[in-house]
Amino acid sequence: MVRSPIVFLMYHELELAGRKLCQSEPGYVRYILPLDAFRRQMEWVKQSGFRGLSVSEALLFPAEPSVCLTFDDGCETDGMAAAPVLLEFGFHATFYLTAGFLGKPGYLSAEQVRALDAQGFEIGCHSMTHAYLSDLSEEELRREVVDAKTRIEQIVGHAIEHLSCPGGRYNQRALAMARCAGFKTVANSEFHANGSATNAYQLGRVAMLRDLRVDEFSSLCHGRGLWKKRLQHRTRRGVQRLLGNRAYDRLRAVLLSEPS
């Protein structure tokens, strides 16, 4: 039976009243949802008859309507805010952790990571220092991929299988290193749903932005309009390749900081 592709949603830190965010740059904040906005989205998923799945579950492509829920960076709000909402609605998720951030202010501690793991959530890796994998030497790439995997596995006490690329940036060398390290999947930030024919080392995800309306969220979960975002994404990637990651990020920071 051919089953419908599943949209993988990408979340980051959640905004809580009175709590300082891990970063304050506009390019970071645009990806940060207030907790009540995240709850409304999860309510929509539940009320619409969708299941919220981890990466491993989503790749089984169940017949029921589903979305895959993923979180990048390993912020402390993964455990204190996202997990309670997910448990309330009976959803699973994959938390991709930046290994070198663990234990720092605003990020999960080793004990909090183990608590997430014990609650049944899937733990993945988001590199060691959040470096762009496409920019790295072989030695640097090994630290960001292989050593990061080992560090997280030492915390949870078992193997982890899923990697997400910081900034969605990757190249064939990065994918080869991920395979060598034993990762079974690699996720990026390309706007496409994933089906049984999708390369497991090039899983697309859709970033959730703080100004996303509920009707827009609904369309994304159904996979509608992704082609438009995919064209925009390809244009941005072309500019990134032309300028290089650092120059592109500087330009992006200037544009986002200007008043609209």
Short mmCIF file of the C-alpha atoms (twelve columns), coordinates in Angstrom:
data_MODEL
# 
_entry.id   MODEL 
# 
loop_
_atom_site.group_PDB 
_atom_site.id 
_atom_site.type_symbol 
_atom_site.label_atom_id 
_atom_site.label_alt_id 
_atom_site.label_comp_id 
_atom_site.label_asym_id 
_atom_site.label_seq_id 
_atom_site.Cartn_x 
_atom_site.Cartn_y 
_atom_site.Cartn_z 
_atom_site.pdbx_PDB_model_num 
ATOM 1   C CA . MET A 1   0.000  0.000  0.000  1 
ATOM 2   C CA . VAL A 2   1.331  3.426  -0.973 1 
ATOM 3   C CA . ARG A 3   0.914  5.797  1.962  1 
ATOM 4   C CA . SER A 4   0.940  9.562  2.013  1 
ATOM 5   C CA . PRO A 5   4.222  11.352 2.757  1 
ATOM 6   C CA . ILE A 6   4.590  12.861 6.222  1 
ATOM 7   C CA . VAL A 7   5.564  16.457 6.966  1 
ATOM 8   C CA . PHE A 8   8.369  16.793 9.517  1 
ATOM 9   C CA . LEU A 9   7.944  19.939 11.653 1 
ATOM 10  C CA . MET A 10  11.005 21.693 13.076 1 
ATOM 11  C CA . TYR A 11  10.739 23.534 16.407 1 
ATOM 12  C CA . HIS A 12  13.323 25.288 18.546 1 
ATOM 13  C CA . GLU A 13  13.233 26.959 21.946 1 
ATOM 14  C CA . LEU A 14  9.800  27.924 23.327 1 
ATOM 15  C CA . GLU A 15  9.202  31.361 24.816 1 
ATOM 16  C CA . LEU A 16  7.998  31.431 28.427 1 
ATOM 17  C CA . ALA A 17  6.797  34.545 30.245 1 
ATOM 18  C CA . GLY A 18  9.561  36.040 32.383 1 
ATOM 19  C CA . ARG A 19  12.249 33.710 31.030 1 
ATOM 20  C CA . LYS A 20  15.180 35.010 28.985 1 
ATOM 21  C CA . LEU A 21  15.745 33.316 25.635 1 
ATOM 22  C CA . CYS A 22  19.037 31.570 24.916 1 
ATOM 23  C CA . GLN A 23  19.733 34.106 22.162 1 
ATOM 24  C CA . SER A 24  18.244 37.489 21.252 1 
ATOM 25  C CA . GLU A 25  19.251 37.972 17.606 1 
ATOM 26  C CA . PRO A 26  16.295 38.514 15.208 1 
ATOM 27  C CA . GLY A 27  17.419 35.573 13.085 1 
ATOM 28  C CA . TYR A 28  17.071 33.334 16.135 1 
ATOM 29  C CA . VAL A 29  13.922 34.845 17.641 1 
ATOM 30  C CA . ARG A 30  11.903 34.393 14.436 1 
ATOM 31  C CA . TYR A 31  12.038 30.638 15.076 1 
ATOM 32  C CA . ILE A 32  10.912 30.908 18.709 1 
ATOM 33  C CA . LEU A 33  7.234  30.189 19.424 1 
ATOM 34  C CA . PRO A 34  5.521  31.401 22.598 1 
ATOM 35  C CA . LEU A 35  4.319  28.428 24.614 1 
ATOM 36  C CA . ASP A 36  0.641  29.249 24.039 1 
ATOM 37  C CA . ALA A 37  1.203  29.296 20.256 1 
ATOM 38  C CA . PHE A 38  2.854  25.885 20.426 1 
ATOM 39  C CA . ARG A 39  -0.036 24.554 22.521 1 
ATOM 40  C CA . ARG A 40  -2.566 25.845 19.970 1 
ATOM 41  C CA . GLN A 41  -0.714 24.029 17.217 1 
ATOM 42  C CA . MET A 42  -0.693 20.775 19.183 1 
ATOM 43  C CA . GLU A 43  -4.410 21.227 19.895 1 
ATOM 44  C CA . TRP A 44  -5.007 21.556 16.153 1 
ATOM 45  C CA . VAL A 45  -3.006 18.370 15.496 1 
ATOM 46  C CA . LYS A 46  -5.050 16.443 18.070 1 
ATOM 47  C CA . GLN A 47  -8.445 17.836 17.078 1 
ATOM 48  C CA . SER A 48  -7.737 17.223 13.398 1 
ATOM 49  C CA . GLY A 49  -7.133 13.530 14.013 1 
ATOM 50  C CA . PHE A 50  -3.396 13.624 13.351 1 
ATOM 51  C CA . ARG A 51  -0.788 11.697 15.308 1 
ATOM 52  C CA . GLY A 52  2.393  13.366 16.564 1 
ATOM 53  C CA . LEU A 53  5.332  11.059 15.910 1 
ATOM 54  C CA . SER A 54  9.063  10.768 16.480 1 
ATOM 55  C CA . VAL A 55  11.391 10.355 13.510 1 
ATOM 56  C CA . SER A 56  11.638 6.584  13.950 1 
ATOM 57  C CA . GLU A 57  7.858  6.263  14.122 1 
ATOM 58  C CA . ALA A 58  7.272  8.573  11.150 1 
ATOM 59  C CA . LEU A 59  9.617  6.527  8.950  1 
ATOM 60  C CA . LEU A 60  7.287  3.558  9.391  1 
ATOM 61  C CA . PHE A 61  4.736  5.675  7.487  1 
ATOM 62  C CA . PRO A 62  1.587  4.663  9.367  1 
ATOM 63  C CA . ALA A 63  -1.746 4.812  7.554  1 
ATOM 64  C CA . GLU A 64  -3.205 7.359  10.002 1 
ATOM 65  C CA . PRO A 65  -2.733 11.084 9.261  1 
ATOM 66  C CA . SER A 66  0.465  12.119 11.064 1 
ATOM 67  C CA . VAL A 67  3.115  14.768 11.477 1 
ATOM 68  C CA . CYS A 68  6.633  14.267 12.780 1 
ATOM 69  C CA . LEU A 69  7.590  16.575 15.656 1 
ATOM 70  C CA . THR A 70  11.259 17.544 15.996 1 
ATOM 71  C CA . PHE A 71  13.115 20.049 18.165 1 
ATOM 72  C CA . ASP A 72  16.609 21.413 17.526 1 
ATOM 73  C CA . ASP A 73  19.357 22.677 19.864 1 
ATOM 74  C CA . GLY A 74  18.468 21.040 23.209 1 
ATOM 75  C CA . CYS A 75  17.116 24.118 24.974 1 
ATOM 76  C CA . GLU A 76  15.867 23.742 28.528 1 
ATOM 77  C CA . THR A 77  12.305 24.440 27.375 1 
ATOM 78  C CA . ASP A 78  12.334 21.058 25.616 1 
ATOM 79  C CA . GLY A 79  11.894 19.457 29.019 1 
ATOM 80  C CA . MET A 80  10.111 22.155 31.007 1 
ATOM 81  C CA . ALA A 81  7.569  23.260 28.371 1 
ATOM 82  C CA . ALA A 82  7.418  21.155 25.203 1 
ATOM 83  C CA . ALA A 83  7.487  17.715 26.826 1 
ATOM 84  C CA . PRO A 84  4.540  18.334 29.205 1 
ATOM 85  C CA . VAL A 85  2.364  19.556 26.318 1 
ATOM 86  C CA . LEU A 86  3.348  16.592 24.165 1 
ATOM 87  C CA . LEU A 87  2.588  14.152 26.974 1 
ATOM 88  C CA . GLU A 88  -0.766 15.840 27.568 1 
ATOM 89  C CA . PHE A 89  -1.798 15.201 23.970 1 
ATOM 90  C CA . GLY A 90  -0.208 11.764 23.753 1 
ATOM 91  C CA . PHE A 91  2.396  12.776 21.166 1 
ATOM 92  C CA . HIS A 92  5.939  11.604 20.635 1 
ATOM 93  C CA . ALA A 93  8.849  13.667 19.287 1 
ATOM 94  C CA . THR A 94  12.558 13.639 18.503 1 
ATOM 95  C CA . PHE A 95  14.794 16.090 20.356 1 
ATOM 96  C CA . TYR A 96  18.016 16.826 18.449 1 
ATOM 97  C CA . LEU A 97  20.609 17.975 21.005 1 
ATOM 98  C CA . THR A 98  23.670 20.165 20.445 1 
ATOM 99  C CA . ALA A 99  26.067 18.128 22.565 1 
ATOM 100 C CA . GLY A 100 28.434 20.974 23.461 1 
ATOM 101 C CA . PHE A 101 25.581 23.172 24.715 1 
ATOM 102 C CA . LEU A 102 24.321 20.680 27.294 1 
ATOM 103 C CA . GLY A 103 24.718 21.951 30.844 1 
ATOM 104 C CA . LYS A 104 25.110 25.578 29.780 1 
ATOM 105 C CA . PRO A 105 22.608 28.230 30.949 1 
ATOM 106 C CA . GLY A 106 19.346 27.887 29.045 1 
ATOM 107 C CA . TYR A 107 20.100 24.391 27.795 1 
ATOM 108 C CA . LEU A 108 19.280 20.914 29.050 1 
ATOM 109 C CA . SER A 109 21.448 19.296 31.688 1 
ATOM 110 C CA . ALA A 110 22.507 15.663 31.427 1 
ATOM 111 C CA . GLU A 111 19.913 14.800 34.065 1 
ATOM 112 C CA . GLN A 112 17.167 16.562 32.077 1 
ATOM 113 C CA . VAL A 113 18.219 14.706 28.920 1 
ATOM 114 C CA . ARG A 114 17.920 11.404 30.736 1 
ATOM 115 C CA . ALA A 115 14.479 12.452 32.009 1 
ATOM 116 C CA . LEU A 116 13.293 13.157 28.443 1 
ATOM 117 C CA . ASP A 117 14.653 9.798  27.353 1 
ATOM 118 C CA . ALA A 118 12.916 8.044  30.253 1 
ATOM 119 C CA . GLN A 119 9.612  9.693  29.299 1 
ATOM 120 C CA . GLY A 120 9.783  7.904  25.970 1 
ATOM 121 C CA . PHE A 121 10.955 10.766 23.777 1 
ATOM 122 C CA . GLU A 122 13.526 10.073 21.092 1 
ATOM 123 C CA . ILE A 123 16.948 11.678 21.493 1 
ATOM 124 C CA . GLY A 124 18.939 12.717 18.440 1 
ATOM 125 C CA . CYS A 125 22.024 14.788 17.674 1 
ATOM 126 C CA . HIS A 126 22.369 18.349 16.330 1 
ATOM 127 C CA . SER A 127 26.201 18.409 16.184 1 
ATOM 128 C CA . MET A 128 28.719 19.355 18.875 1 
ATOM 129 C CA . THR A 129 28.823 23.167 18.607 1 
ATOM 130 C CA . HIS A 130 26.107 24.014 16.034 1 
ATOM 131 C CA . ALA A 131 28.721 24.559 13.320 1 
ATOM 132 C CA . TYR A 132 27.668 24.435 9.668  1 
ATOM 133 C CA . LEU A 133 28.703 20.941 8.580  1 
ATOM 134 C CA . SER A 134 29.390 22.031 5.001  1 
ATOM 135 C CA . ASP A 135 32.157 24.401 6.150  1 
ATOM 136 C CA . LEU A 136 34.272 21.929 8.099  1 
ATOM 137 C CA . SER A 137 37.536 20.072 7.635  1 
ATOM 138 C CA . GLU A 138 37.548 16.298 8.040  1 
ATOM 139 C CA . GLU A 139 38.822 16.579 11.616 1 
ATOM 140 C CA . GLU A 140 36.248 19.233 12.537 1 
ATOM 141 C CA . LEU A 141 33.482 17.221 10.906 1 
ATOM 142 C CA . ARG A 142 34.402 14.156 12.932 1 
ATOM 143 C CA . ARG A 143 34.148 16.160 16.161 1 
ATOM 144 C CA . GLU A 144 30.783 17.673 15.202 1 
ATOM 145 C CA . VAL A 145 29.250 14.372 14.112 1 
ATOM 146 C CA . VAL A 146 31.062 11.381 15.599 1 
ATOM 147 C CA . ASP A 147 32.213 12.851 18.923 1 
ATOM 148 C CA . ALA A 148 28.861 14.577 19.474 1 
ATOM 149 C CA . LYS A 149 27.039 11.276 18.963 1 
ATOM 150 C CA . THR A 150 29.340 9.542  21.430 1 
ATOM 151 C CA . ARG A 151 28.856 12.252 24.080 1 
ATOM 152 C CA . ILE A 152 25.057 12.075 23.894 1 
ATOM 153 C CA . GLU A 153 25.108 8.272  23.934 1 
ATOM 154 C CA . GLN A 154 27.201 8.370  27.104 1 
ATOM 155 C CA . ILE A 155 24.475 10.495 28.727 1 
ATOM 156 C CA . VAL A 156 21.469 8.378  27.731 1 
ATOM 157 C CA . GLY A 157 23.229 5.022  27.937 1 
ATOM 158 C CA . HIS A 158 22.198 3.722  24.514 1 
ATOM 159 C CA . ALA A 159 22.739 4.331  20.816 1 
ATOM 160 C CA . ILE A 160 21.117 7.276  19.043 1 
ATOM 161 C CA . GLU A 161 20.256 7.055  15.363 1 
ATOM 162 C CA . HIS A 162 19.210 10.462 14.038 1 
ATOM 163 C CA . LEU A 163 21.170 13.618 13.145 1 
ATOM 164 C CA . SER A 164 19.903 17.060 12.096 1 
ATOM 165 C CA . CYS A 165 22.130 19.589 10.345 1 
ATOM 166 C CA . PRO A 166 22.614 23.016 11.975 1 
ATOM 167 C CA . GLY A 167 21.156 25.663 9.698  1 
ATOM 168 C CA . GLY A 168 20.184 22.870 7.328  1 
ATOM 169 C CA . ARG A 169 23.686 23.143 5.802  1 
ATOM 170 C CA . TYR A 170 25.339 19.928 4.649  1 
ATOM 171 C CA . ASN A 171 27.297 18.370 1.808  1 
ATOM 172 C CA . GLN A 172 28.149 14.850 0.705  1 
ATOM 173 C CA . ARG A 173 31.164 14.718 3.028  1 
ATOM 174 C CA . ALA A 174 28.903 15.448 5.998  1 
ATOM 175 C CA . LEU A 175 26.451 12.736 4.945  1 
ATOM 176 C CA . ALA A 176 29.295 10.250 4.540  1 
ATOM 177 C CA . MET A 177 30.549 11.084 8.031  1 
ATOM 178 C CA . ALA A 178 27.039 10.578 9.425  1 
ATOM 179 C CA . ARG A 179 26.854 7.126  7.837  1 
ATOM 180 C CA . CYS A 180 30.300 6.276  9.183  1 
ATOM 181 C CA . ALA A 181 29.229 7.346  12.679 1 
ATOM 182 C CA . GLY A 182 26.243 4.999  12.546 1 
ATOM 183 C CA . PHE A 183 23.422 7.486  12.079 1 
ATOM 184 C CA . LYS A 184 20.471 5.992  10.214 1 
ATOM 185 C CA . THR A 185 18.999 9.336  9.123  1 
ATOM 186 C CA . VAL A 186 20.043 12.945 8.542  1 
ATOM 187 C CA . ALA A 187 17.488 15.779 8.527  1 
ATOM 188 C CA . ASN A 188 17.923 19.164 6.916  1 
ATOM 189 C CA . SER A 189 15.638 22.189 6.465  1 
ATOM 190 C CA . GLU A 190 14.443 21.641 2.907  1 
ATOM 191 C CA . PHE A 191 10.715 22.149 2.371  1 
ATOM 192 C CA . HIS A 192 9.365  18.774 1.351  1 
ATOM 193 C CA . ALA A 193 7.375  16.013 2.976  1 
ATOM 194 C CA . ASN A 194 9.093  12.658 3.412  1 
ATOM 195 C CA . GLY A 195 7.822  9.435  1.887  1 
ATOM 196 C CA . SER A 196 9.008  5.878  1.507  1 
ATOM 197 C CA . ALA A 197 11.139 6.890  -1.499 1 
ATOM 198 C CA . THR A 198 12.873 9.772  0.333  1 
ATOM 199 C CA . ASN A 199 16.589 9.357  0.952  1 
ATOM 200 C CA . ALA A 200 16.898 8.761  4.713  1 
ATOM 201 C CA . TYR A 201 20.016 10.961 4.754  1 
ATOM 202 C CA . GLN A 202 18.152 13.896 3.199  1 
ATOM 203 C CA . LEU A 203 14.959 14.190 5.224  1 
ATOM 204 C CA . GLY A 204 13.203 17.510 4.688  1 
ATOM 205 C CA . ARG A 205 11.704 19.534 7.540  1 
ATOM 206 C CA . VAL A 206 9.508  22.602 7.759  1 
ATOM 207 C CA . ALA A 207 10.637 25.285 10.214 1 
ATOM 208 C CA . MET A 208 7.926  26.671 12.481 1 
ATOM 209 C CA . LEU A 209 8.075  30.483 12.662 1 
ATOM 210 C CA . ARG A 210 6.658  32.585 15.491 1 
ATOM 211 C CA . ASP A 211 4.264  34.530 13.231 1 
ATOM 212 C CA . LEU A 212 2.705  31.427 11.651 1 
ATOM 213 C CA . ARG A 213 -1.111 31.553 11.635 1 
ATOM 214 C CA . VAL A 214 -3.170 28.484 12.524 1 
ATOM 215 C CA . ASP A 215 -4.594 28.259 8.999  1 
ATOM 216 C CA . GLU A 216 -1.052 28.332 7.604  1 
ATOM 217 C CA . PHE A 217 -0.027 25.660 10.101 1 
ATOM 218 C CA . SER A 218 -2.931 23.503 8.943  1 
ATOM 219 C CA . SER A 219 -1.868 23.832 5.314  1 
ATOM 220 C CA . LEU A 220 1.718  22.866 6.149  1 
ATOM 221 C CA . CYS A 221 0.644  19.769 8.088  1 
ATOM 222 C CA . HIS A 222 -1.376 18.674 5.054  1 
ATOM 223 C CA . GLY A 223 1.621  19.352 2.808  1 
ATOM 224 C CA . ARG A 224 -0.136 22.116 0.903  1 
ATOM 225 C CA . GLY A 225 1.916  24.968 -0.540 1 
ATOM 226 C CA . LEU A 226 5.296  23.404 0.233  1 
ATOM 227 C CA . TRP A 227 6.338  23.863 -3.394 1 
ATOM 228 C CA . LYS A 228 6.252  27.655 -2.952 1 
ATOM 229 C CA . LYS A 229 8.439  27.487 0.144  1 
ATOM 230 C CA . ARG A 230 10.725 25.049 -1.648 1 
ATOM 231 C CA . LEU A 231 11.324 27.573 -4.440 1 
ATOM 232 C CA . GLN A 232 12.084 30.307 -1.905 1 
ATOM 233 C CA . HIS A 233 14.424 27.950 -0.058 1 
ATOM 234 C CA . ARG A 234 16.309 27.080 -3.255 1 
ATOM 235 C CA . THR A 235 16.761 30.770 -3.994 1 
ATOM 236 C CA . ARG A 236 18.214 31.333 -0.509 1 
ATOM 237 C CA . ARG A 237 20.507 28.337 -0.898 1 
ATOM 238 C CA . GLY A 238 21.761 29.752 -4.196 1 
ATOM 239 C CA . VAL A 239 22.650 33.031 -2.489 1 
ATOM 240 C CA . GLN A 240 24.330 31.121 0.346  1 
ATOM 241 C CA . ARG A 241 26.506 29.193 -2.087 1 
ATOM 242 C CA . LEU A 242 27.399 32.413 -3.903 1 
ATOM 243 C CA . LEU A 243 28.291 34.428 -0.790 1 
ATOM 244 C CA . GLY A 244 29.401 31.656 1.559  1 
ATOM 245 C CA . ASN A 245 27.722 30.859 4.869  1 
ATOM 246 C CA . ARG A 246 29.377 33.583 6.942  1 
ATOM 247 C CA . ALA A 247 28.736 36.431 4.501  1 
ATOM 248 C CA . TYR A 248 25.172 35.237 3.962  1 
ATOM 249 C CA . ASP A 249 24.507 35.177 7.711  1 
ATOM 250 C CA . ARG A 250 25.877 38.711 8.115  1 
ATOM 251 C CA . LEU A 251 23.629 39.954 5.310  1 
ATOM 252 C CA . ARG A 252 20.636 38.126 6.755  1 
ATOM 253 C CA . ALA A 253 21.251 39.608 10.209 1 
ATOM 254 C CA . VAL A 254 21.290 43.140 8.754  1 
ATOM 255 C CA . LEU A 255 18.085 42.592 6.774  1 
ATOM 256 C CA . LEU A 256 16.214 41.063 9.715  1 
ATOM 257 C CA . SER A 257 17.246 43.878 12.059 1 
ATOM 258 C CA . GLU A 258 15.920 46.608 9.754  1 
ATOM 259 C CA . PRO A 259 12.393 47.884 10.524 1 
ATOM 260 C CA . SER A 260 9.785  46.651 8.076  1 
# 
